[in-house]
Amino acid sequence: MSDTKSRQLPKLLIVEDDPGLQAQLKWAYEDFDVIVAGDRAAALAALRSEEPPVVTLDLGLPPDPDGTSEGFAVLDEIMAVKPDTKVIVATGHGARESALQAIAKGAYDYYQKPVDIDTIGLIVRRAWQLHRLEEENRRLAAKGSKDDRVLGRLMTAAPEMIRVARTIERVANTNVSVMLLGASGTGKELLARGLHEASDRAAGAFIAINCAAIPENLLESELFGHEKGAFTGAVKTTEGKIEQADGGTLFLDEVGDIPLQLQVKLLRFLQERVIERIGSRSSIAVDTRIVCATHQDLEAMIADGRFREDLFYRLAEIVVKIPSLAERPGDATLLAKAFLARFAKEMNPKVRGFSADALAAIDAWPWPGNVRELENRVKRAVIMADEKLVSAADLDLAELDAEAVNALNLKSARERTDRKVIRHALARSEGNISSTAKLLGVSRPTLYDLLKQYDLHA
């Protein structure tokens, strides 16, 4: 194999002190650039110089070949130096305790001796594919965080959310009214701000108002403004939010909470693009784009007579449904890491990342409060953490921890990982089977078998 070809292959570090097994494993991975180390010093030197994405690690290393202390010491140092490395540990037959301990310390998976080359080969290739996708997610996240024009720095790798972003980009430079539908905490205001920043109104003001947070008797004044002396306490003429957003965008959050009598006045503005302040008979022309959001069922409210149908169709020229965090595979971990980096810098610089149990818990938790719940949990965990790595207990997800970590050793957990990786690859290849198979490093027949096995569709 030429040096050029070797450098193009993904790197695999094999930490094994048995020369015969070293040769056997190295022979089995012709599609990897294999580096072999026989002890802790050599392994860590190779880790730093070669930065392999995947490591196979025999826990029985000298000077403790019959135990696991040296192997665990190597695992701890790998996790400290390069925590995104996928480490696959080798254990003796029936050594389940050691396997679980290794997973808890951050190992990706384990296999039992005597070695089955096909089994470990499958685990290694899955680990490499997962590492590659995670690396791409980090690259996309970093790119998004540097570009203020990408939908308000929206961070996602989920195809479901990418479709939402593309829809918003498509309608940004039109003047249609947009309605965002989604549960609380899904990022509706972030998307509304992103729509504004992607439009030709970006130089204008972006004004946000939560209609549910303002008493009914004050909401009209907040939206339309008032003249001096219009009512008790009106000591000066005040512009409303619609007027303040002239030339820009007004985001009406929880639009379903606008009272019926005020809905009539809002409808007139949308039809004629003029407003009248409270206490005035003069019409003021205003060029403000309306973007609104709600978690309520407006169609049911229309049927009950609590929301005007004509206003609904004025506000909902384009309707965008926002998926919950649970419906965005991989985003919980991606966002958690971004929140941790931000809060650690501000509040607890010694915190460097998440422990393995925390990452497992984040991935398994359904996040009923969506992104807002995730942000709050990470913020609290960073403040309370005593160690460098935030644990599941710091996130108040410790009860889920044992189940989630143990699940990493089960067939069902591998199937969930396969599903996620295949879905990401399909999305990036836009459903093209050949491209997806190439991206995953499998043959077309194998991909067809996996699609059938997991009931997935291109």
N, C-alpha and C positions, 0 to 999 in steps of 0.2 A: 504494500500500500504506500503510495507516495505521500510526502509530507503535506502537500497541498490538499489531497483528498482527505487525509486524516484530520486536518484542521476544519474541514467542512462538516465532519460528523459530530453529533452530540457527544459530550464527554460523560463518561461513567467511571467513577472511582470505586474500585473493589478493595475493601479493607479485610484482608484474610491472611493468616500466617502460614497456612498449609500450602507449600509449593505446588503440590499436585492439584489441589482444588483451585488455586490461582490460575493454573494453565487451563483447566477444564472450563472455568467461568470465562476467561478471556477468549477462548476459542468460540464460546457460545454467542458472543456479541460482535459479529462482523459488521453490524450496522451502527456500532458505537466506537468512539475513540477511547479505548480502555486504558485507564491508569491503575496500577496495582500498588498497594502499600501493605506492609506486613506488621506495622506497629503504630502506636499513637503519633509519634514524632513524624514519621513518613506520611501518615494520613493527613495531619494538619498542614504539613508543608505543601502537599499536593492540593489540598482544599484552597489554600491561599493563592497558590501560583496558577492553578488550572481552573478554579471556580466551577467544578462540575455541578450540573443541576441535580444529578441523581447519584447516591452513594449506597452501595451494599456493604453492610457492616456486620462482621462476625463478633458477637459479644464476648467470645472466649479468646482474648488476645493476651500475649505475654506482657507483663510477668504473671498474669492470672489466667492461663489458658483453660483451666478447669472451672473457672468461675465467670462472673459477669462484671466485676468491678471496673476493669480496665475498659471494657466495651462501653459501659455506661459513661465513663469519664470522657471517652472519645465522642459519644453522642452529645453530651452536654456541651463540649467545646465546639462542635459543629453548629449546634443550635445558637450558641453565643456569637460565633463568628459570622455565620451565614444562615439565618433562621428560615429562609425560603427554600433551602436544600431539601429534597425529598430523600430521606434516609430509610432504607429497607433493612431491617435487622434480621440476622440469622440466629435462631435459638435451637436448643436441643429438643429432642422429641418429648412432648408433654410439658414443656416449660412455659405454660400459659401465663404464669405470674410475671415472668421476665418480659414476655411479649406485651402484656398490658402495661407494665411499668415503662417500657420503651415508647409505646404509643402515647402515654401520658406525658412523657418528657419531650415529645415533639416528632417522633418517628412517623413516617407516612404509613408503613405497613411492615409485616414480618413474614418470614417463611421458616419452616422447620427443616432441620437436617434429618436424614440425608437429603441432599439437594436434588430437586426435580427441575432440570434445566428448563423445560417448557413452562412450568408454573412460574418460576422466578423471572423468566424472560417476559411473560405476560405482565407481571407486576411492574417490572422495570420500565417497560414501554408505556404502560398506563401512567406511571409516575412522571415520565418525561413529558408526555402529552399534557398532563395537568400543569406541570411547571411552566411549560411554554405558553399555555393559555393564560395562566396567572401573570406571567411576565408581560404578555401583550395587554392584559387588563391594566397593569400598572403603568405601562407606557401610554395607553390611551387616557388614563386618569391624569397622568402628569401633563400630557398635552392639553387636556381640557382645562386643568387648573391654571394654565398659563394664558389661556385665550379668553379674555373677558367677553368676547362676542359670541361665544358658543352657549346660547341659551342660559345665560346667567351662571356659567361655570357648572352646568349640569354634569354630574359624574355618574356614569352607568356603563355597564357592559352587557346588559340584558337586551336581547332583541326586541322584547315587548316595549321597553322604554325608548329604545333607539327609534322605533316606528313612531312613537309619540313625538319625539324631537323632530323627526323629519317632517311630520305633518305640520308642526308649528312653524318650522322654517319655511315651508311651502306657502303658508298663508300670511307670513309676517309682513310682507310688503303690499298687502291688500288692505282695504279699509273695512273688511267684514268684521262683524262682532263675533267674538269667540267665547264659547262657554266650556269651562273645564269641569269635568265631572270626576269625582274621586273621593275616597274616604279621607277623614281628617289625618293630617300628617304626611300625606303623599307628595307634598311639594308643589301645590297649586300656585302659590305666590312666586316661587322660584321660576316656574315655567312661564308665568305671566310676565315676569321681569325679563326673562330670556326672549320672549316674543317681542317685547318692546325694544330690547337692545339689538335684535336682529332686523328690525324694521327701519324704514326711512324716517321714523319719528324719534330715533334714538337720542337726538340732540335735545328733544323736548323733555318735559318732566314725566316721571313715572310716579303716580300717586296711588296709594293703596288704602282701602278703607274696609273694615270688617263690619258689615251691616248688622250682625248679631250682637256686636259689642256696644252699640250706641242705642240709648233709649229712643223709643218711637218719636217722642215729642221733640227730640233734638236732631234726628236723622235728616229731616228735610233741610234744616239750616246747614248741617254739615255738607250736604250734597249741593245745594243750590245757593247758599249764602244768604245774607240779609242786609237790609238797609239800616242805618242808624235810627233808633227809635221804633223799629218794627214791632218790638215787644219789650217787656220789662227786662232790663239787663243788656239790651242791645245798644251799647254806648258808642259804637262806631260801625261804619259799613265794613262788612267782612265778605270776602270772596268764598264761595263754596268749593268743594273738591273738584267738581266738574270744570269750573272756571280756572282753577289752579292748574289743571292738566291740559289747558288749551295748547294745541300743537303737539301734545304727547299722548299718554295712555292713562286711563283711570281703571284700576282693578277693583271690582266690587266683589269682595269675598262674602260668602254666605248670602247670596242675592235672594234666596228663598225667604229670608227674614224681613224683607222690605214690606211694610204694611200696604194694604190694597190702595188706600187713598193716595199714597206716594207713588205707587206703581203707575198711576195715570199720568202724573207729572213727568216721570222718567220716560214713559212711552212718547210723550209729546217731544221731549228733547231728542230722542232717537229718530223721530219722524221729521222734525223741522230743524234740528241742530241749533235751537235757540233756547235760552233759559230766562226765567224771571226770578230775581232774588225775592225773598220774603219781604213784604212791605213796599214793593216796587211794581209799577205797571209797565216799565220799559223792558223790551226784549233785548237780550245780548246774544250775538252770534258767537258760538263756541265750536272750535274744531277739535274735539276730543274723541279718541277711540276708546270704546268700552270693551274690556275683557272681564268676564265674570266667572265665578266659581261657586259650587255648592256641593254638599254631600247628600242633600235631600232629593227625594223623588218628585221633581217638579210636575211631571205629568199626572201623578196622583193628586198633587195639590191643585192642579187645574181642574181635575174632575170634582174635587171637593169645593171648588169656588174660592180657594185661598191664594191663587196666583192667576194672573190674567194670561189667557192663551195668546193674545196678540202681542203682549210684551215678551212672552217666551220665544216666539218666532223671530222677534226683532233681536233678542239677545243671543239666540242660538243659531245664527246663520251657519256657523261651523261648530260642531260639538266634538270635543276631544275627551275620550275616556282614559283616565290615568290608572294604571295597574297598581295594586297594593305592593308593598315591599316583598311580601311572601310570593307574589307572582313574578318577581324579577330575580331569577336564579343567579346567585353569585354577587348581587349588589349589596347585600347586607354586610358581607366581609369587606368588600371594596370600600364601602362608605365608612364602616367602623374604623378601618385603618386610617382613612383620611381625617376623621374626627379625632382619633387618638393623636395623630401628628400635630394637629392644630392645638388641642387642649393641653397636651404635654408641654408644648413650647410655652404656652401662656401660664400654666398652673403647676406643673410637676415635671421639670426637665429630666429627672432621673428615669422616668418611664420611657421604655424603648419599643414596646410592642405588646402583642398578646401571647399568652401561653397556649399550648396545644388544646387544653381543655376549654379555654375561652373561645378559641376559633371554632371548635366543634359545637359549643353551645350556641354561638352566634348563628352558625349555619342551620342548626336544628330548631331554633326558636321561631314561632310563627309571626312574631312582631305585629300584634294586633293594633298597636299605636303607630305603626309604620315608621317612616324616617325620623319623625319627631321623637318617638320612644327610643329608637336606637341612639340618636344624638344625646338624649338626656342620660341614658344608661352609661354611655361611654364617658361623658363628662363627669358624672358622679364617680365612676370607677377610677378615672385618672386622678381625681382629687384624693380618693381614699386609698389608692394602691400603696403598699409598703415596699413592694419589690419592683425590679426593673420590668417585669412582664405582668400585665393585667391578667388576673385569673377569672374563671367563671364565677367564683365567690364575690370578687370585686364588682362584677356585673349583676350580682344578685340572681345568677342563673345556676347556682351550684347544684340544685336538686336535679337539674337536667344533665349535669356534667357526667355522672357515672354512666348513665344510659347512652349519652352521645359518644363518649370515648369508647365504651365497649362495642358500640355499633360499628366502629371503624374496622373491627375484626370480622365482621359478619358479611356474608355474601350479599345481603340486601344493601349494605352501605356501598359496596363496590358497584352494584347495579345503579344506585343513585348517582354515583360519580360518573359512570359511563353515560347515563342519560344526559347529565349536564354538559359533559364534554362534547357529545355528539350534537346536542342542540346548538351549542356555541359554534361548532364547526359548520353545521348546516346554515346557520344564519350568516356567517362570514362568507360562505361560498354561494349564498343566495339560492340554496337548494340544489346546486349542481353536484350530482353524485360523484363524478370523477374528481372534481376539485376537493370535495369533502373527504373522499377516501385518501387522497394525497396529503391533505392537511392532517389527517388522523394517523397517517403512516400505516394504513391497512389496504388490502385489496378491495376492489369493487364487490366481489362475491361476499367477502367478510362483512363489509358495510351493509349490504342487503340483508344478510343474516341478522346483524345487530338491530337494524331498523325493524325487522319482523319480530325479533325477540322482545324488543321493548315497546312495540306498537307505536313507532315513531314514523312520521311522514316527511318526505323531502319537500 
